[in-house]
Amino acid sequence: MPNAPKWVLDVVEKILIPKLPLMKVAETALLSPSVKRIRFYGDFKKLNFKPGSYMDIRVSDTEVRRYSAAFSDAKNGIMDFIVHLHGAHPGSDYMKKLNVGDKISTSILKPHKCYNESSKKYVIFGDETSLALACSIFSVFKKNNDEFQFYFELDEENKNVPQLLQLENYTVFAKDGSFGNEKWIQNLPVIQEEKWKDAVFILTGNAKSVQTFRKAIKNNSAAKIISHGYWLKGKKGL
Ligand SMILES: Cc1cc2nc3c(=O)[nH]c(=O)nc-3n(C[C@H](O)[C@H](O)[C@H](O)COP(=O)(O)OP(=O)(O)OC[C@H]3O[C@@H](n4cnc5c(N)ncnc54)[C@H](O)[C@@H]3O)c2cc1C
């Protein structure tokens, strides 16, 4: 539900929010002109964080948008968001304005179900909106000694962000429409190399790229695919 009348969101907030912890902005950092990391403090002990977990945040009187927890340390009450400031839109504007000391209400934490301990090999594809998921799953890969490869399609100004986030095994591609071309995707090493034929592919970010990547995998292997478009050109929220 990306939008609803103000009174509906007011009622939901009145009934639900008092039961959920408050999040207070502790730190913010611009990793590029359009990628912001926001660190929150709060009492998150009752939240069950899994890789890719996300929340619905009320970003205006009538709009709600989804954001993932990039990092969580429930014991010490820390949670990070990594947000794409992609333009003058309710979610992007709200995240851009968040500053140290601001308080926001959490929503129920929703699990992504992208990670399963029984699988040991992963390919993760996404864009700026997928960086939080990438960070949350990366720590689990390292802990469990999994094999993994990240593919990111990023704007030129964001190409160094994966390095700033200390991710490993990543390839950055220019956001030039290549991931809208199934034939081009079919030639990528993660599709061609035998090694990745039994990997789990986790595809998020631009819904058009996700859909095309999914088709390319399906036409080339029997690999397991978990896909979730995070935004669709011309559509508000998802
Ligand atoms: C499960 C889930 C987890 C998500 N996690 C994150 C996260 O951790 N960080 C994050 O930044 N985003 C995340 N997103 C994506 C975010 O919710 C969307 O980008 C959302 O549309 C932003 O809201 P907005 O109000 O800024 O733009 P909207 O009002 O929703 O959209 C306005 C216009 O901008 C376009 N648009 C939306 N997002 C982008 C974008 N990133 N780049 C270019 N154009 C865009 C839309 O297609 C539309 O045309 C997540 C989405 C989902 C579903």
Ligand as a Chemical Component Dictionary entry (heavy atoms), coordinates in Angstrom:
data_LIG
# 
_chem_comp.id                   LIG 
_chem_comp.type                 NON-POLYMER 
_chem_comp.pdbx_formal_charge   0 
_chem_comp.three_letter_code    LIG 
# 
loop_
_chem_comp_atom.comp_id 
_chem_comp_atom.atom_id 
_chem_comp_atom.alt_atom_id 
_chem_comp_atom.type_symbol 
_chem_comp_atom.charge 
_chem_comp_atom.model_Cartn_x 
_chem_comp_atom.model_Cartn_y 
_chem_comp_atom.model_Cartn_z 
_chem_comp_atom.pdbx_ordinal 
LIG C1  C1  C 0 11.232 -4.768 -0.385  1  
LIG C2  C2  C 0 11.822 -3.419 -0.809  2  
LIG C3  C3  C 0 12.983 -2.970 -0.205  3  
LIG C4  C4  C 0 13.546 -1.743 -0.616  4  
LIG N1  N1  N 0 14.691 -1.294 -0.008  5  
LIG C5  C5  C 0 15.236 -0.118 -0.391  6  
LIG C6  C6  C 0 16.429 0.388  0.218   7  
LIG O1  O1  O 0 16.973 -0.213 1.146   8  
LIG N2  N2  N 0 16.928 1.570  -0.236  9  
LIG C7  C7  C 0 16.329 2.303  -1.243  10 
LIG O2  O2  O 0 16.825 3.374  -1.614  11 
LIG N3  N3  N 0 15.191 1.845  -1.834  12 
LIG C8  C8  C 0 14.647 0.671  -1.426  13 
LIG N4  N4  N 0 13.509 0.216  -2.028  14 
LIG C9  C9  C 0 12.973 0.974  -3.165  15 
LIG C10 C10 C 0 12.118 2.170  -2.759  16 
LIG O3  O3  O 0 11.045 1.734  -1.943  17 
LIG C11 C11 C 0 11.603 2.801  -4.074  18 
LIG O4  O4  O 0 12.688 3.322  -4.799  19 
LIG C12 C12 C 0 10.546 3.855  -3.854  20 
LIG O5  O5  O 0 9.825  3.999  -5.054  21 
LIG C13 C13 C 0 11.105 5.212  -3.466  22 
LIG O6  O6  O 0 10.024 6.069  -3.226  23 
LIG P1  P1  P 0 9.976  7.571  -3.762  24 
LIG O7  O7  O 0 8.842  8.220  -3.049  25 
LIG O8  O8  O 0 11.333 8.182  -3.639  26 
LIG O9  O9  O 0 9.647  7.451  -5.287  27 
LIG P2  P2  P 0 8.176  7.064  -5.906  28 
LIG O10 O10 O 0 7.191  8.144  -5.602  29 
LIG O11 O11 O 0 7.825  5.695  -5.442  30 
LIG O12 O12 O 0 8.481  7.031  -7.458  31 
LIG C14 C14 C 0 8.576  8.236  -8.231  32 
LIG C15 C15 C 0 9.219  7.908  -9.578  33 
LIG O13 O13 O 0 10.581 7.571  -9.373  34 
LIG C16 C16 C 0 10.869 6.274  -9.905  35 
LIG N5  N5  N 0 11.829 5.628  -8.971  36 
LIG C17 C17 C 0 11.578 5.058  -7.780  37 
LIG N6  N6  N 0 12.721 4.618  -7.220  38 
LIG C18 C18 C 0 13.714 4.922  -8.092  39 
LIG C19 C19 C 0 15.119 4.740  -8.078  40 
LIG N7  N7  N 0 15.749 4.188  -7.047  41 
LIG N8  N8  N 0 15.827 5.171  -9.146  42 
LIG C20 C20 C 0 15.247 5.770  -10.192 43 
LIG N9  N9  N 0 13.898 5.978  -10.267 44 
LIG C21 C21 C 0 13.151 5.565  -9.220  45 
LIG C22 C22 C 0 9.526  5.575  -9.958  46 
LIG O14 O14 O 0 9.492  4.598  -10.930 47 
LIG C23 C23 C 0 8.573  6.703  -10.263 48 
LIG O15 O15 O 0 8.562  6.956  -11.654 49 
LIG C24 C24 C 0 12.920 -0.983 -1.625  50 
LIG C25 C25 C 0 11.739 -1.452 -2.218  51 
LIG C26 C26 C 0 11.199 -2.654 -1.826  52 
LIG C27 C27 C 0 9.926  -3.138 -2.489  53 
# 
loop_
_chem_comp_bond.comp_id 
_chem_comp_bond.atom_id_1 
_chem_comp_bond.atom_id_2 
_chem_comp_bond.value_order 
_chem_comp_bond.pdbx_ordinal 
LIG C1  C2  SING 1  
LIG C2  C3  SING 2  
LIG C2  C26 DOUB 3  
LIG C3  C4  DOUB 4  
LIG C4  N1  SING 5  
LIG C4  C24 SING 6  
LIG N1  C5  DOUB 7  
LIG C5  C6  SING 8  
LIG C5  C8  SING 9  
LIG C6  O1  DOUB 10 
LIG C6  N2  SING 11 
LIG N2  C7  SING 12 
LIG C7  O2  DOUB 13 
LIG C7  N3  SING 14 
LIG N3  C8  DOUB 15 
LIG C8  N4  SING 16 
LIG N4  C9  SING 17 
LIG N4  C24 SING 18 
LIG C9  C10 SING 19 
LIG C10 O3  SING 20 
LIG C10 C11 SING 21 
LIG C11 O4  SING 22 
LIG C11 C12 SING 23 
LIG C12 O5  SING 24 
LIG C12 C13 SING 25 
LIG C13 O6  SING 26 
LIG O6  P1  SING 27 
LIG P1  O7  DOUB 28 
LIG P1  O8  SING 29 
LIG P1  O9  SING 30 
LIG O9  P2  SING 31 
LIG P2  O10 DOUB 32 
LIG P2  O11 SING 33 
LIG P2  O12 SING 34 
LIG O12 C14 SING 35 
LIG C14 C15 SING 36 
LIG C15 O13 SING 37 
LIG C15 C23 SING 38 
LIG O13 C16 SING 39 
LIG C16 N5  SING 40 
LIG C16 C22 SING 41 
LIG N5  C17 SING 42 
LIG N5  C21 SING 43 
LIG C17 N6  DOUB 44 
LIG N6  C18 SING 45 
LIG C18 C19 SING 46 
LIG C18 C21 DOUB 47 
LIG C19 N7  SING 48 
LIG C19 N8  DOUB 49 
LIG N8  C20 SING 50 
LIG C20 N9  DOUB 51 
LIG N9  C21 SING 52 
LIG C22 O14 SING 53 
LIG C22 C23 SING 54 
LIG C23 O15 SING 55 
LIG C24 C25 DOUB 56 
LIG C25 C26 SING 57 
LIG C26 C27 SING 58 
# 
